[in-house]
């Protein structure tokens, strides 16, 4: 499905409505501003999704936050114009992306995060109180941290294989790889915690934590730095690789929301990218500013819509 129109016509708003209806929250983050138009009493979104040939599922969202389908496999993935930030942005963005993807492959990792968070809070409280007595938190905290890092590393190995294959096909630089770097690799984390105890006591918190890891992008085994367009393309392909790993693990194929993929990426690179997305998703909804050449996705022509001032019509 292709949605075209000028800036401010409502293309991204349409994608946000689909996302809200499924997730119950926006992809804009906390600083995205209000969802309800000034002067209106509220916002409500309703729709249906095809589960298979004979089954539909109703979805809805209201400005109160109630009504969205809770829990279960999420049916939408938003791929926005800021995809480059996964590659060149803050390490926290990459950790959030990889941990979110890991959760959708291994749902029980949420319990591991919860246990690790409790242990970290308990150890930090002990540090702030003067770190007197036996460091009883060190061993269980180190064990849970080691388990989390092991799961991240195993997931990244799977993702790296898929990412290399896709970038070899879709990115002009050739195949790109991934490497998970984290403090304490190959060391006894319990021993490392004890060695860092004096500095942790001065800081009042545990330095060795899940937030100390980051992902490096590699080309021919060396660190890779791309241009803004290359980074956006690599970020889009990385999300596709994560989706393929998730589909392989769970069988859940999403509706992919691609917001203006032509922005900052050469137009000649987009058609094979969109064709690859069509293989990884049940449906792809694409927005763009301009008219585009007709493309076939998985053997079916893409339906094209025009949106202006919030009104959507079939071309």
Phi and psi restraints in degrees (value plus and minus 20) as a CYANA .aco file:
   2 UNK   PHI    -133.6   -93.6
   2 UNK   PSI     109.1   149.1
   3 UNK   PHI    -140.6  -100.6
   3 UNK   PSI      98.1   138.1
   4 UNK   PHI    -140.5  -100.5
   4 UNK   PSI     137.7   177.7
   5 UNK   PHI     144.8   184.8
   5 UNK   PSI     145.7   185.7
   6 UNK   PHI     -93.0   -53.0
   6 UNK   PSI     150.9   190.9
   7 UNK   PHI     -78.5   -38.5
   7 UNK   PSI     118.5   158.5
   8 UNK   PHI      60.4   100.4
   8 UNK   PSI     -14.9    25.1
   9 UNK   PHI     -96.7   -56.7
   9 UNK   PSI     -43.5    -3.5
  10 UNK   PHI      96.3   136.3
  10 UNK   PSI      -4.6    35.4
  11 UNK   PHI     -84.7   -44.7
  11 UNK   PSI     -71.2   -31.2
  12 UNK   PHI     -88.1   -48.1
  12 UNK   PSI     -49.6    -9.6
  13 UNK   PHI     -82.8   -42.8
  13 UNK   PSI     -58.6   -18.6
  14 UNK   PHI     -82.0   -42.0
  14 UNK   PSI     -64.6   -24.6
  15 UNK   PHI     -83.7   -43.7
  15 UNK   PSI     -58.7   -18.7
  16 UNK   PHI     -85.0   -45.0
  16 UNK   PSI     -57.2   -17.2
  17 UNK   PHI     -83.7   -43.7
  17 UNK   PSI     -63.0   -23.0
  18 UNK   PHI     -82.4   -42.4
  18 UNK   PSI     -62.3   -22.3
  19 UNK   PHI     -85.3   -45.3
  19 UNK   PSI     -65.9   -25.9
  20 UNK   PHI     -80.2   -40.2
  20 UNK   PSI     -62.2   -22.2
  21 UNK   PHI     -81.1   -41.1
  21 UNK   PSI     -52.6   -12.6
  22 UNK   PHI    -109.0   -69.0
  22 UNK   PSI     -69.7   -29.7
  23 UNK   PHI    -109.4   -69.4
  23 UNK   PSI     -45.4    -5.4
  24 UNK   PHI      60.1   100.1
  24 UNK   PSI      -9.9    30.1
  25 UNK   PHI    -173.0  -133.0
  25 UNK   PSI     142.6   182.6
  26 UNK   PHI    -108.6   -68.6
  26 UNK   PSI     140.8   180.8
  27 UNK   PHI    -109.9   -69.9
  27 UNK   PSI     -18.4    21.6
  28 UNK   PHI    -102.0   -62.0
  28 UNK   PSI     -32.9     7.1
  29 UNK   PHI      63.5   103.5
  29 UNK   PSI     159.4   199.4
  30 UNK   PHI     -88.6   -48.6
  30 UNK   PSI     -43.5    -3.5
  31 UNK   PHI    -115.2   -75.2
  31 UNK   PSI      -6.8    33.2
  32 UNK   PHI     -96.1   -56.1
  32 UNK   PSI     -29.8    10.2
  33 UNK   PHI      69.5   109.5
  33 UNK   PSI     156.5   196.5
  34 UNK   PHI     -89.3   -49.3
  34 UNK   PSI     130.3   170.3
  35 UNK   PHI    -108.6   -68.6
  35 UNK   PSI     -45.3    -5.3
  36 UNK   PHI    -111.5   -71.5
  36 UNK   PSI     112.6   152.6
  37 UNK   PHI     -80.4   -40.4
  37 UNK   PSI     119.3   159.3
  38 UNK   PHI     -74.3   -34.3
  38 UNK   PSI     111.2   151.2
  39 UNK   PHI      73.6   113.6
  39 UNK   PSI     -34.2     5.8
  40 UNK   PHI    -111.5   -71.5
  40 UNK   PSI     134.1   174.1
  41 UNK   PHI    -100.1   -60.1
  41 UNK   PSI     -45.5    -5.5
  42 UNK   PHI    -197.6  -157.6
  42 UNK   PSI    -198.0  -158.0
  43 UNK   PHI    -149.9  -109.9
  43 UNK   PSI     116.0   156.0
  44 UNK   PHI    -158.6  -118.6
  44 UNK   PSI     117.6   157.6
  45 UNK   PHI    -150.7  -110.7
  45 UNK   PSI     115.9   155.9
  46 UNK   PHI    -162.1  -122.1
  46 UNK   PSI     128.0   168.0
  47 UNK   PHI    -191.1  -151.1
  47 UNK   PSI    -196.5  -156.5
  48 UNK   PHI    -153.9  -113.9
  48 UNK   PSI     130.6   170.6
  49 UNK   PHI    -144.9  -104.9
  49 UNK   PSI     120.0   160.0
  50 UNK   PHI    -102.3   -62.3
  50 UNK   PSI     101.0   141.0
  51 UNK   PHI    -106.3   -66.3
  51 UNK   PSI     -61.3   -21.3
  52 UNK   PHI    -178.5  -138.5
  52 UNK   PSI    -188.2  -148.2
  53 UNK   PHI     -78.6   -38.6
  53 UNK   PSI     -55.1   -15.1
  54 UNK   PHI    -132.5   -92.5
  54 UNK   PSI     -15.5    24.5
  55 UNK   PHI    -148.6  -108.6
  55 UNK   PSI     114.9   154.9
  56 UNK   PHI    -140.0  -100.0
  56 UNK   PSI     134.9   174.9
  57 UNK   PHI    -150.0  -110.0
  57 UNK   PSI     107.4   147.4
  58 UNK   PHI    -100.7   -60.7
  58 UNK   PSI     117.4   157.4
  59 UNK   PHI    -147.0  -107.0
  59 UNK   PSI     130.1   170.1
  60 UNK   PHI    -175.1  -135.1
  60 UNK   PSI     141.1   181.1
  61 UNK   PHI    -169.8  -129.8
  61 UNK   PSI     120.1   160.1
  62 UNK   PHI    -147.8  -107.8
  62 UNK   PSI     139.1   179.1
  63 UNK   PHI     -82.3   -42.3
  63 UNK   PSI     -36.8     3.2
  64 UNK   PHI     -92.5   -52.5
  64 UNK   PSI     -32.6     7.4
  65 UNK   PHI      71.2   111.2
  65 UNK   PSI     -25.6    14.4
  66 UNK   PHI    -117.6   -77.6
  66 UNK   PSI     136.0   176.0
  67 UNK   PHI      87.3   127.3
  67 UNK   PSI     -43.0    -3.0
  68 UNK   PHI     -91.2   -51.2
  68 UNK   PSI     129.7   169.7
  69 UNK   PHI     -84.9   -44.9
  69 UNK   PSI      97.9   137.9
  70 UNK   PHI    -101.8   -61.8
  70 UNK   PSI     124.8   164.8
  71 UNK   PHI      40.7    80.7
  71 UNK   PSI    -184.5  -144.5
  72 UNK   PHI      53.9    93.9
  72 UNK   PSI     155.6   195.6
  73 UNK   PHI     -86.1   -46.1
  73 UNK   PSI     112.7   152.7
  74 UNK   PHI    -100.8   -60.8
  74 UNK   PSI     117.0   157.0
  75 UNK   PHI    -116.9   -76.9
  75 UNK   PSI     -28.0    12.0
  76 UNK   PHI    -143.6  -103.6
  76 UNK   PSI     127.7   167.7
  77 UNK   PHI    -149.9  -109.9
  77 UNK   PSI     104.2   144.2
  78 UNK   PHI    -116.8   -76.8
  78 UNK   PSI     107.2   147.2
  79 UNK   PHI    -139.9   -99.9
  79 UNK   PSI      83.9   123.9
  80 UNK   PHI    -121.6   -81.6
  80 UNK   PSI    -198.2  -158.2
  81 UNK   PHI     -89.1   -49.1
  81 UNK   PSI     -36.8     3.2
  82 UNK   PHI    -114.5   -74.5
  82 UNK   PSI       4.6    44.6
  83 UNK   PHI     -79.1   -39.1
  83 UNK   PSI     -44.4    -4.4
  84 UNK   PHI     -81.5   -41.5
  84 UNK   PSI     -44.8    -4.8
  85 UNK   PHI     -87.0   -47.0
  85 UNK   PSI     -44.1    -4.1
  86 UNK   PHI     -84.3   -44.3
  86 UNK   PSI     -51.8   -11.8
  87 UNK   PHI    -108.7   -68.7
  87 UNK   PSI     -65.8   -25.8
  88 UNK   PHI    -129.3   -89.3
  88 UNK   PSI     -22.3    17.7
  89 UNK   PHI    -103.9   -63.9
  89 UNK   PSI    -185.6  -145.6
  90 UNK   PHI     -85.1   -45.1
  90 UNK   PSI     124.4   164.4
  91 UNK   PHI     -75.2   -35.2
  91 UNK   PSI     -49.4    -9.4
  92 UNK   PHI     -81.8   -41.8
  92 UNK   PSI     -55.8   -15.8
  93 UNK   PHI     -83.1   -43.1
  93 UNK   PSI     -61.5   -21.5
  94 UNK   PHI     -88.1   -48.1
  94 UNK   PSI     -61.8   -21.8
  95 UNK   PHI     -81.5   -41.5
  95 UNK   PSI     -62.4   -22.4
  96 UNK   PHI     -81.9   -41.9
  96 UNK   PSI     -62.9   -22.9
  97 UNK   PHI     -82.8   -42.8
  97 UNK   PSI     -67.5   -27.5
  98 UNK   PHI     -89.5   -49.5
  98 UNK   PSI     -58.6   -18.6
  99 UNK   PHI     -88.1   -48.1
  99 UNK   PSI     -58.4   -18.4
 100 UNK   PHI     -82.2   -42.2
 100 UNK   PSI     -63.1   -23.1
 101 UNK   PHI     -87.4   -47.4
 101 UNK   PSI     -60.8   -20.8
 102 UNK   PHI     -80.5   -40.5
 102 UNK   PSI     -62.3   -22.3
 103 UNK   PHI     -79.7   -39.7
 103 UNK   PSI     -57.0   -17.0
 104 UNK   PHI     -97.2   -57.2
 104 UNK   PSI     -27.8    12.2
 105 UNK   PHI    -120.9   -80.9
 105 UNK   PSI     -58.6   -18.6
 106 UNK   PHI    -147.2  -107.2
 106 UNK   PSI      70.7   110.7
 107 UNK   PHI     -83.0   -43.0
 107 UNK   PSI     -48.3    -8.3
 108 UNK   PHI     -92.5   -52.5
 108 UNK   PSI     -25.3    14.7
 109 UNK   PHI     -86.9   -46.9
 109 UNK   PSI     -41.5    -1.5
 110 UNK   PHI     -80.5   -40.5
 110 UNK   PSI     -60.7   -20.7
 111 UNK   PHI     -84.8   -44.8
 111 UNK   PSI     -58.0   -18.0
 112 UNK   PHI     -83.5   -43.5
 112 UNK   PSI     -64.0   -24.0
 113 UNK   PHI     -79.8   -39.8
 113 UNK   PSI     -61.7   -21.7
 114 UNK   PHI     -83.4   -43.4
 114 UNK   PSI     -64.9   -24.9
 115 UNK   PHI     -84.5   -44.5
 115 UNK   PSI     -62.5   -22.5
 116 UNK   PHI     -84.1   -44.1
 116 UNK   PSI     -60.1   -20.1
 117 UNK   PHI     -82.9   -42.9
 117 UNK   PSI     -61.2   -21.2
 118 UNK   PHI     -84.6   -44.6
 118 UNK   PSI     -64.4   -24.4
 119 UNK   PHI     -83.1   -43.1
 119 UNK   PSI     -58.9   -18.9
 120 UNK   PHI     -86.1   -46.1
 120 UNK   PSI     -61.7   -21.7
 121 UNK   PHI     -84.1   -44.1
 121 UNK   PSI     -59.8   -19.8
 122 UNK   PHI     -86.4   -46.4
 122 UNK   PSI     -62.3   -22.3
 123 UNK   PHI     -87.9   -47.9
 123 UNK   PSI     -59.2   -19.2
 124 UNK   PHI     -83.6   -43.6
 124 UNK   PSI     -59.6   -19.6
 125 UNK   PHI     -83.3   -43.3
 125 UNK   PSI     -59.8   -19.8
 126 UNK   PHI     -84.0   -44.0
 126 UNK   PSI     -60.2   -20.2
 127 UNK   PHI     -84.2   -44.2
 127 UNK   PSI     -63.1   -23.1
 128 UNK   PHI     -89.5   -49.5
 128 UNK   PSI     -43.4    -3.4
 129 UNK   PHI    -104.8   -64.8
 129 UNK   PSI     -18.9    21.1
 130 UNK   PHI      95.6   135.6
 130 UNK   PSI     -24.5    15.5
 131 UNK   PHI      33.9    73.9
 131 UNK   PSI      23.1    63.1
 132 UNK   PHI    -109.4   -69.4
 132 UNK   PSI     126.2   166.2
 133 UNK   PHI      70.8   110.8
 133 UNK   PSI    -190.0  -150.0
 134 UNK   PHI     -94.8   -54.8
 134 UNK   PSI     114.1   154.1
 135 UNK   PHI     -95.2   -55.2
 135 UNK   PSI      53.5    93.5
 136 UNK   PHI     -88.2   -48.2
 136 UNK   PSI     -37.6     2.4
 137 UNK   PHI    -103.0   -63.0
 137 UNK   PSI     -37.7     2.3
 138 UNK   PHI     -81.8   -41.8
 138 UNK   PSI     -69.8   -29.8
 139 UNK   PHI     -86.5   -46.5
 139 UNK   PSI     -69.3   -29.3
 140 UNK   PHI     -84.3   -44.3
 140 UNK   PSI     -55.9   -15.9
 141 UNK   PHI     -84.9   -44.9
 141 UNK   PSI     -64.5   -24.5
 142 UNK   PHI     -83.0   -43.0
 142 UNK   PSI     -59.8   -19.8
 143 UNK   PHI     -84.8   -44.8
 143 UNK   PSI     -64.0   -24.0
 144 UNK   PHI     -88.9   -48.9
 144 UNK   PSI     -56.7   -16.7
 145 UNK   PHI     -86.2   -46.2
 145 UNK   PSI     -60.6   -20.6
 146 UNK   PHI     -82.2   -42.2
 146 UNK   PSI     -60.2   -20.2
 147 UNK   PHI     -84.7   -44.7
 147 UNK   PSI     -62.1   -22.1
 148 UNK   PHI     -83.8   -43.8
 148 UNK   PSI     -66.2   -26.2
 149 UNK   PHI     -85.1   -45.1
 149 UNK   PSI     -54.9   -14.9
 150 UNK   PHI     -84.7   -44.7
 150 UNK   PSI     -61.8   -21.8
 151 UNK   PHI     -85.8   -45.8
 151 UNK   PSI     -62.1   -22.1
 152 UNK   PHI     -79.1   -39.1
 152 UNK   PSI     -64.1   -24.1
 153 UNK   PHI     -85.7   -45.7
 153 UNK   PSI     -62.0   -22.0
 154 UNK   PHI     -84.3   -44.3
 154 UNK   PSI     -62.1   -22.1
 155 UNK   PHI     -83.9   -43.9
 155 UNK   PSI     -61.4   -21.4
 156 UNK   PHI     -85.6   -45.6
 156 UNK   PSI     -52.9   -12.9
 157 UNK   PHI     -81.2   -41.2
 157 UNK   PSI     -63.4   -23.4
 158 UNK   PHI     -85.8   -45.8
 158 UNK   PSI     -62.8   -22.8
 159 UNK   PHI     -85.9   -45.9
 159 UNK   PSI     -59.4   -19.4
 160 UNK   PHI     -80.0   -40.0
 160 UNK   PSI     -62.9   -22.9
 161 UNK   PHI     -80.1   -40.1
 161 UNK   PSI     -66.7   -26.7
 162 UNK   PHI     -88.4   -48.4
 162 UNK   PSI     -61.1   -21.1
 163 UNK   PHI     -82.7   -42.7
 163 UNK   PSI     -61.5   -21.5
 164 UNK   PHI     -82.2   -42.2
 164 UNK   PSI     -62.2   -22.2
 165 UNK   PHI     -84.2   -44.2
 165 UNK   PSI     -65.2   -25.2
 166 UNK   PHI     -90.5   -50.5
 166 UNK   PSI     -61.0   -21.0
 167 UNK   PHI     -88.2   -48.2
 167 UNK   PSI     -52.1   -12.1
 168 UNK   PHI     -81.6   -41.6
 168 UNK   PSI     -51.6   -11.6
 169 UNK   PHI    -107.7   -67.7
 169 UNK   PSI     -53.6   -13.6
 170 UNK   PHI    -136.4   -96.4
 170 UNK   PSI     -36.2     3.8
 171 UNK   PHI    -131.3   -91.3
 171 UNK   PSI     107.2   147.2
 172 UNK   PHI     -79.5   -39.5
 172 UNK   PSI     -46.4    -6.4
 173 UNK   PHI     -87.6   -47.6
 173 UNK   PSI     -35.1     4.9
 174 UNK   PHI      74.0   114.0
 174 UNK   PSI    -193.4  -153.4
 175 UNK   PHI     -82.3   -42.3
 175 UNK   PSI     114.8   154.8
 176 UNK   PHI    -134.5   -94.5
 176 UNK   PSI     127.7   167.7
 177 UNK   PHI    -138.1   -98.1
 177 UNK   PSI     153.6   193.6
 178 UNK   PHI    -148.5  -108.5
 178 UNK   PSI     124.9   164.9
 179 UNK   PHI    -159.9  -119.9
 179 UNK   PSI     110.1   150.1
 180 UNK   PHI    -113.6   -73.6
 180 UNK   PSI      95.0   135.0
 181 UNK   PHI    -127.5   -87.5
 181 UNK   PSI     108.7   148.7
 182 UNK   PHI    -167.0  -127.0
 182 UNK   PSI     126.5   166.5
 183 UNK   PHI     -83.6   -43.6
 183 UNK   PSI     109.8   149.8
 184 UNK   PHI      79.2   119.2
 184 UNK   PSI     -18.6    21.4
 185 UNK   PHI     -77.1   -37.1
 185 UNK   PSI     106.0   146.0
 186 UNK   PHI      60.8   100.8
 186 UNK   PSI     -17.5    22.5
 187 UNK   PHI    -132.9   -92.9
 187 UNK   PSI     143.1   183.1
 188 UNK   PHI     -95.4   -55.4
 188 UNK   PSI      94.8   134.8
 189 UNK   PHI     -88.1   -48.1
 189 UNK   PSI     -52.3   -12.3
 190 UNK   PHI     -82.9   -42.9
 190 UNK   PSI     -64.5   -24.5
 191 UNK   PHI     -85.2   -45.2
 191 UNK   PSI     -57.7   -17.7
 192 UNK   PHI     -86.9   -46.9
 192 UNK   PSI     -59.7   -19.7
 193 UNK   PHI     -80.8   -40.8
 193 UNK   PSI     -62.3   -22.3
 194 UNK   PHI     -87.7   -47.7
 194 UNK   PSI     -56.8   -16.8
 195 UNK   PHI     -87.3   -47.3
 195 UNK   PSI     -50.8   -10.8
 196 UNK   PHI    -111.2   -71.2
 196 UNK   PSI     -17.9    22.1
 197 UNK   PHI     -76.9   -36.9
 197 UNK   PSI     -65.3   -25.3
 198 UNK   PHI     -78.8   -38.8
 198 UNK   PSI     -64.7   -24.7
 199 UNK   PHI     -91.7   -51.7
 199 UNK   PSI     -55.5   -15.5
 200 UNK   PHI     -82.1   -42.1
 200 UNK   PSI     -59.0   -19.0
 201 UNK   PHI     -84.4   -44.4
 201 UNK   PSI     -59.2   -19.2
 202 UNK   PHI     -87.3   -47.3
 202 UNK   PSI     -59.9   -19.9
 203 UNK   PHI     -94.4   -54.4
 203 UNK   PSI     -53.8   -13.8
 204 UNK   PHI      66.3   106.3
 204 UNK   PSI      -7.3    32.7
 205 UNK   PHI    -174.5  -134.5
 205 UNK   PSI     142.9   182.9
 206 UNK   PHI    -103.5   -63.5
 206 UNK   PSI      97.9   137.9
 207 UNK   PHI     -91.1   -51.1
 207 UNK   PSI     -60.4   -20.4
 208 UNK   PHI     -96.2   -56.2
 208 UNK   PSI      86.3   126.3
 209 UNK   PHI    -171.7  -131.7
 209 UNK   PSI     150.1   190.1
 210 UNK   PHI     -80.0   -40.0
 210 UNK   PSI     -40.1    -0.1
 211 UNK   PHI    -102.6   -62.6
 211 UNK   PSI     -15.4    24.6
 212 UNK   PHI    -113.2   -73.2
 212 UNK   PSI     -23.4    16.6
 213 UNK   PHI    -114.4   -74.4
 213 UNK   PSI     138.9   178.9
 214 UNK   PHI    -171.8  -131.8
 214 UNK   PSI     143.2   183.2
 215 UNK   PHI    -129.8   -89.8
 215 UNK   PSI     111.3   151.3
 216 UNK   PHI    -124.0   -84.0
 216 UNK   PSI     125.1   165.1
 217 UNK   PHI    -119.7   -79.7
 217 UNK   PSI     112.6   152.6
 218 UNK   PHI    -142.7  -102.7
 218 UNK   PSI     127.2   167.2
 219 UNK   PHI    -153.0  -113.0
 219 UNK   PSI     101.2   141.2
 220 UNK   PHI      34.6    74.6
 220 UNK   PSI      16.1    56.1
 221 UNK   PHI      62.9   102.9
 221 UNK   PSI     -24.4    15.6
 222 UNK   PHI    -130.7   -90.7
 222 UNK   PSI     134.0   174.0
 223 UNK   PHI     -75.7   -35.7
 223 UNK   PSI     118.6   158.6
 224 UNK   PHI    -135.6   -95.6
 224 UNK   PSI     114.2   154.2
 225 UNK   PHI    -147.2  -107.2
 225 UNK   PSI     102.1   142.1
 226 UNK   PHI    -127.6   -87.6
 226 UNK   PSI     152.9   192.9
 227 UNK   PHI     -92.3   -52.3
 227 UNK   PSI     154.6   194.6
 228 UNK   PHI     -79.3   -39.3
 228 UNK   PSI     -65.5   -25.5
 229 UNK   PHI     -84.7   -44.7
 229 UNK   PSI     -62.2   -22.2
 230 UNK   PHI     -84.2   -44.2
 230 UNK   PSI     -59.5   -19.5
 231 UNK   PHI     -87.3   -47.3
 231 UNK   PSI     -57.9   -17.9
 232 UNK   PHI     -84.9   -44.9
 232 UNK   PSI     -65.0   -25.0
 233 UNK   PHI     -81.5   -41.5
 233 UNK   PSI     -63.8   -23.8
 234 UNK   PHI     -84.0   -44.0
 234 UNK   PSI     -58.0   -18.0
 235 UNK   PHI     -85.1   -45.1
 235 UNK   PSI     -59.7   -19.7
 236 UNK   PHI     -85.4   -45.4
 236 UNK   PSI     -63.6   -23.6
 237 UNK   PHI     -87.2   -47.2
 237 UNK   PSI     -55.2   -15.2
 238 UNK   PHI     -81.9   -41.9
 238 UNK   PSI     -61.8   -21.8
 239 UNK   PHI     -85.8   -45.8
 239 UNK   PSI     -55.1   -15.1
 240 UNK   PHI     -85.8   -45.8
 240 UNK   PSI     -61.7   -21.7
 241 UNK   PHI     -82.4   -42.4
 241 UNK   PSI     -63.1   -23.1
 242 UNK   PHI     -81.9   -41.9
 242 UNK   PSI     -59.5   -19.5
 243 UNK   PHI     -84.8   -44.8
 243 UNK   PSI     -60.4   -20.4
 244 UNK   PHI     -84.3   -44.3
 244 UNK   PSI     -59.8   -19.8
 245 UNK   PHI     -83.8   -43.8
 245 UNK   PSI     -62.1   -22.1
 246 UNK   PHI     -86.1   -46.1
 246 UNK   PSI     -61.1   -21.1
 247 UNK   PHI     -84.5   -44.5
 247 UNK   PSI     -61.7   -21.7
 248 UNK   PHI     -82.1   -42.1
 248 UNK   PSI     -56.1   -16.1
 249 UNK   PHI    -101.9   -61.9
 249 UNK   PSI     -53.6   -13.6
 250 UNK   PHI    -136.6   -96.6
 250 UNK   PSI     -42.7    -2.7
 251 UNK   PHI      60.8   100.8
 251 UNK   PSI     -21.1    18.9
 252 UNK   PHI    -106.6   -66.6
 252 UNK   PSI      94.9   134.9
 253 UNK   PHI    -120.6   -80.6
 253 UNK   PSI     110.6   150.6
 254 UNK   PHI    -114.1   -74.1
 254 UNK   PSI     155.2   195.2
 255 UNK   PHI    -114.0   -74.0
 255 UNK   PSI     100.8   140.8
 256 UNK   PHI    -116.7   -76.7
 256 UNK   PSI     110.0   150.0
 257 UNK   PHI    -128.1   -88.1
 257 UNK   PSI      84.1   124.1
 258 UNK   PHI    -121.2   -81.2
 258 UNK   PSI      89.5   129.5
 259 UNK   PHI    -114.2   -74.2
 259 UNK   PSI      87.3   127.3
 260 UNK   PHI      29.9    69.9
 260 UNK   PSI      43.4    83.4
 261 UNK   PHI     -84.5   -44.5
 261 UNK   PSI     -39.2     0.8
 262 UNK   PHI     -93.1   -53.1
 262 UNK   PSI     -37.2     2.8
 263 UNK   PHI     -85.5   -45.5
 263 UNK   PSI     100.2   140.2
 264 UNK   PHI      47.6    87.6
 264 UNK   PSI      -9.3    30.7
 265 UNK   PHI    -144.5  -104.5
 265 UNK   PSI     116.1   156.1
 266 UNK   PHI     -75.9   -35.9
 266 UNK   PSI     113.9   153.9
 267 UNK   PHI     -82.8   -42.8
 267 UNK   PSI     -46.9    -6.9
 268 UNK   PHI     -90.9   -50.9
 268 UNK   PSI     -38.1     1.9
 269 UNK   PHI    -109.0   -69.0
 269 UNK   PSI     -34.6     5.4
 270 UNK   PHI     -94.6   -54.6
 270 UNK   PSI     -65.9   -25.9
 271 UNK   PHI     -73.0   -33.0
 271 UNK   PSI     -68.9   -28.9
 272 UNK   PHI     -84.9   -44.9
 272 UNK   PSI     -50.2   -10.2
 273 UNK   PHI     -85.6   -45.6
 273 UNK   PSI     -63.8   -23.8
 274 UNK   PHI     -88.3   -48.3
 274 UNK   PSI     -57.3   -17.3
 275 UNK   PHI     -82.5   -42.5
 275 UNK   PSI     -59.8   -19.8
 276 UNK   PHI     -85.8   -45.8
 276 UNK   PSI     -59.4   -19.4
 277 UNK   PHI     -83.2   -43.2
 277 UNK   PSI     -56.9   -16.9
 278 UNK   PHI     -84.3   -44.3
 278 UNK   PSI     -45.9    -5.9
 279 UNK   PHI     -98.7   -58.7
 279 UNK   PSI     -42.1    -2.1
 280 UNK   PHI    -117.9   -77.9
 280 UNK   PSI     -22.7    17.3
 281 UNK   PHI    -155.6  -115.6
 281 UNK   PSI     137.4   177.4
 282 UNK   PHI     -92.8   -52.8
 282 UNK   PSI     -56.4   -16.4
 283 UNK   PHI    -171.2  -131.2
 283 UNK   PSI     125.9   165.9
 284 UNK   PHI    -142.5  -102.5
 284 UNK   PSI     106.2   146.2
 285 UNK   PHI    -130.6   -90.6
 285 UNK   PSI      98.6   138.6
 286 UNK   PHI    -138.0   -98.0
 286 UNK   PSI     116.0   156.0
 287 UNK   PHI    -131.3   -91.3
 287 UNK   PSI     129.6   169.6
 288 UNK   PHI    -176.6  -136.6
 288 UNK   PSI     139.5   179.5
 289 UNK   PHI     -96.2   -56.2
 289 UNK   PSI     -59.0   -19.0
 290 UNK   PHI    -133.4   -93.4
 290 UNK   PSI     151.0   191.0
 291 UNK   PHI     -83.8   -43.8
 291 UNK   PSI     127.1   167.1
 292 UNK   PHI    -149.7  -109.7
 292 UNK   PSI     138.3   178.3
 293 UNK   PHI     -86.6   -46.6
 293 UNK   PSI     126.5   166.5
 294 UNK   PHI     -84.9   -44.9
 294 UNK   PSI     112.2   152.2
 295 UNK   PHI    -143.5  -103.5
 295 UNK   PSI     128.0   168.0
 296 UNK   PHI    -120.3   -80.3
 296 UNK   PSI     113.5   153.5
 297 UNK   PHI    -135.4   -95.4
 297 UNK   PSI      99.2   139.2
 298 UNK   PHI      31.1    71.1
 298 UNK   PSI      17.7    57.7
 299 UNK   PHI      67.6   107.6
 299 UNK   PSI     -21.3    18.7
 300 UNK   PHI    -139.3   -99.3
 300 UNK   PSI     117.4   157.4
 301 UNK   PHI     -88.0   -48.0
 301 UNK   PSI     125.5   165.5
 302 UNK   PHI     -97.4   -57.4
 302 UNK   PSI     110.1   150.1
 303 UNK   PHI     -92.1   -52.1
 303 UNK   PSI     115.6   155.6
 304 UNK   PHI    -134.5   -94.5
 304 UNK   PSI     110.4   150.4
 305 UNK   PHI    -141.9  -101.9
 305 UNK   PSI     134.2   174.2
 306 UNK   PHI    -137.3   -97.3
 306 UNK   PSI     115.5   155.5
 307 UNK   PHI    -145.0  -105.0
 307 UNK   PSI     114.7   154.7
 308 UNK   PHI    -173.3  -133.3
 308 UNK   PSI     109.4   149.4
 309 UNK   PHI      32.8    72.8
 309 UNK   PSI      19.2    59.2
 310 UNK   PHI      61.4   101.4
 310 UNK   PSI     -22.8    17.2
 311 UNK   PHI    -118.4   -78.4
 311 UNK   PSI     113.3   153.3
 312 UNK   PHI    -132.3   -92.3
 312 UNK   PSI     110.8   150.8
 313 UNK   PHI    -159.9  -119.9
 313 UNK   PSI     131.3   171.3
 314 UNK   PHI     -98.0   -58.0
 314 UNK   PSI     110.2   150.2
